């Protein structure tokens, strides 16, 4: 399931950490702390959109909602088609499966420092999955499809960029956001986009959930996708088993 502690606790933790900062930095973090309710509302709204990895219509609705939310940043948005992926069906046949499109947003591509911010818009919950609604379990925990992975991360990403754009340092920093629709199935179709976007960047940030104690995860293990097809030959188990070959 998806259970995320809301963002107020993280904002409160900031209070004691920037007392020694300059006034300008502290004012920006004060602004970030004041965005908690808006961030939670965004997370709830996005989590009501079924965006399972194979739900193309739902992913396109999610992409449109994200494009609308990121539009005030003033970046240049682009929808990027993805090639179909190959999967093995129940008959052992290779079939092409269509993928939804990715979304990228760029701002100040000529700035001296370039950073990449990556997140995904898909969840593991298909269109027929019973887990479709978001609710508050108590005053500190929000429960819903994709709340932690990754809609909450997208709200953090958006708010961080909004804070940057309010700051005096924005002019020297260019950024690219890349939101892919297939992370939960291995980012197979979006892999070329991720590699291309990473080229030339000074820093890359992926907005997956932190560890259970709130520690930022600095590395992740890889993933692999394998399909094994074994063919047998049917025969009656009682009359002529010697004529068959069990696929198992």
DAZI-V404352 format. One line per field, one symbol per residue. ss: DSSP state (2 for helix, 1 for strand, 0 for the rest). burial: # if it has 24 or more other C-alpha atoms within 12 Angstrom, else .. A space follows every 10 residues. Layout:
ss = ???
burial = ???
This chain:
ss = 0011102222 2222200000 0022222222 2220022222 2222222000 0100022222 2222222222 2220011111 0000111100 0001111000 0111111000 0011111111 0010000000 0000110000 1110002222 2222222222 2222220002 2211111111 0022200000 2222222200 0011110000 0000000000 0000000000 0010000000 22201000
burial = .#######.# #..#...... .......### .##.##..## .######### ######.### #######.## ..#.#.#.## .#........ ........## #######... ...####### ######.... ##.##..... .######### ########## #####..... ..######## #####.#### ..##..##.. #..######. .......... .......... .......... ........
